Amino acid sequence: MNAPRGLRVEASNADLTATSLRVNRIFALAFPALLGIMNLSTVAILAIGIYSAGKVEEKWGKDSSRVVIDEVAGMCLTLLFIPVRWQYVLTGLILFRFFDIVKPLYIRRMEKLKGGWGVMMDDTLAGLYSNLILQALMQQKLL
């Protein structure tokens, strides 16, 4: 399948980090007082991601770098219930990218799930781990 002219269809780790940073900025600047919307948005993004990643897998292959909704969902989960402060957002981004790239603690196993589940669940688990660590750092007043 040929991409329209000028459209990038492959994403490197640097591209995915930039995407994650943009998602961070959008939520940090646009929705700080709308926690309920963030919660619903995170659930919606996960559901849409599972469905759509499963559909495009047939054409693009397993966990194609063209699919970035998994990164968006992972960052949304990382920042869920986190106060919007630059220190928390930056730490969340660093934690998420670490878990997303290194894939420790069963994250890599999630990629073996079928269809859109495998595409989404590795980033979902990376986001969950990032959120839990961020919550602990905040609780211990280390940030």
N, C-alpha and C positions, 0 to 999 in steps of 0.2 A: 504494500500500500504506500503510495507516494504522498508525502506531506505537501500541503500548499507551499508555494514559494515564500521563503522568509520565515517559515515556522520551524522552530527547533523541535526535534522529536526525541532527542536523547538528553539525559540529564546526568551530570557528574555529581559527586558528593558536594562540590562547591555550589552547584546550582541548587541542590536540595537544601543545603544550609541557608542559602539566600532565600529560598521559598519559606523555610521555617522562620527566618527572621522577619520576613514580610508579614506572615501570619501573626507573629508576636506583636509587631507594630500595630497592625489593624486592631487586634483585641485590646492592646494596652491603651491606645489613643481613642478608639471609637466607642468602646463598650465598658468602661470601668464601673459604671453604676448599674449595669444591666446583667447582673449575675444569673438571673433566671434565664435570660436569652442565651447566655453562654452555655448553660447546662443543656438546654434544649438543642442548641446548635451543635454541641458536641455529639449528642446522641444521634441527631439527624445526619451529621457528616459521617459518622460511623456506619449507619444503616445504608446511606446512599453509596458510600465507598465500597461496602461489601457487595452490594448489588452490581454497581458499575464496573468494579475491578473484575468481578466474575465474568461479566459480559465481554469486556475487551480482551480478556485473557485468551479467548479463542482466536483472535486475530493477531494480537501483539506478543503472545507468549506469556509464560509464568513470570509474574512480578516485574513487568516491563518498567524501565526507567521513565517511560512516558507517563506513567500513572503517578501522580503526586498527591492525590487526595489522602493517601495513607500518611504522608508527612503532615498534612494539615490536621488530620484527626489526632495524630500523636502529639502535636504541639498544643492543640486545644485541650487534650487530656492533661498534659504537663502543667498547664496554667489554670486548670479547673480548681476553684476555691482558693486561689492564690491572690493576695492583694496586689494591685498594680503598682509596682515600684520598679524602677529600672534595675536594681540589684537582683530582684527576684526573677524578672523577665530574662535578664542576661544569664543568670545561673541556670534557669530552666532550659534555655536554649542549649547551653553547654552540656548539661546533663542529658538532654534528649538526644543530641547529636552523638554523644559518647555511646549511649546504649544502642542507638540506631546503627552505628557503624560497627562497633565491637560485637554486639549481639550476645552478651553473656546471659546466664541465669534463665535458660529455657527460651530466650527470645528467638534464637535460630530455629528451634523446633517448631515454632509457630508458623514459619514459612512453609512447612510441609503440609499444612492443612489444605484442603481442596478449595479451588476457586478463589473467590474474593475474600474468603475467610483467611487464607494464608497470606494474601497481600496485606490485609488490614491488621491482622492480629499481632504481627511482630512489632509494628509501630505502636499499636495500642498498648502492648505490654511495656515497650520502651517508655511510652508516655506515663504509664502507671508508675513504673519504678522511679522515673524522674520526679513525678509529683510527690510520691512518698518521701523521697530524700529531701526535696525542697521543703515539704511540710516539717520534717524533722529538723532541718537547719533553721527554719524560722522559729520553731518551738524552743529550740535551745539557744535562740538569739545569736546564732553564728553568722547571720547575714544582717 
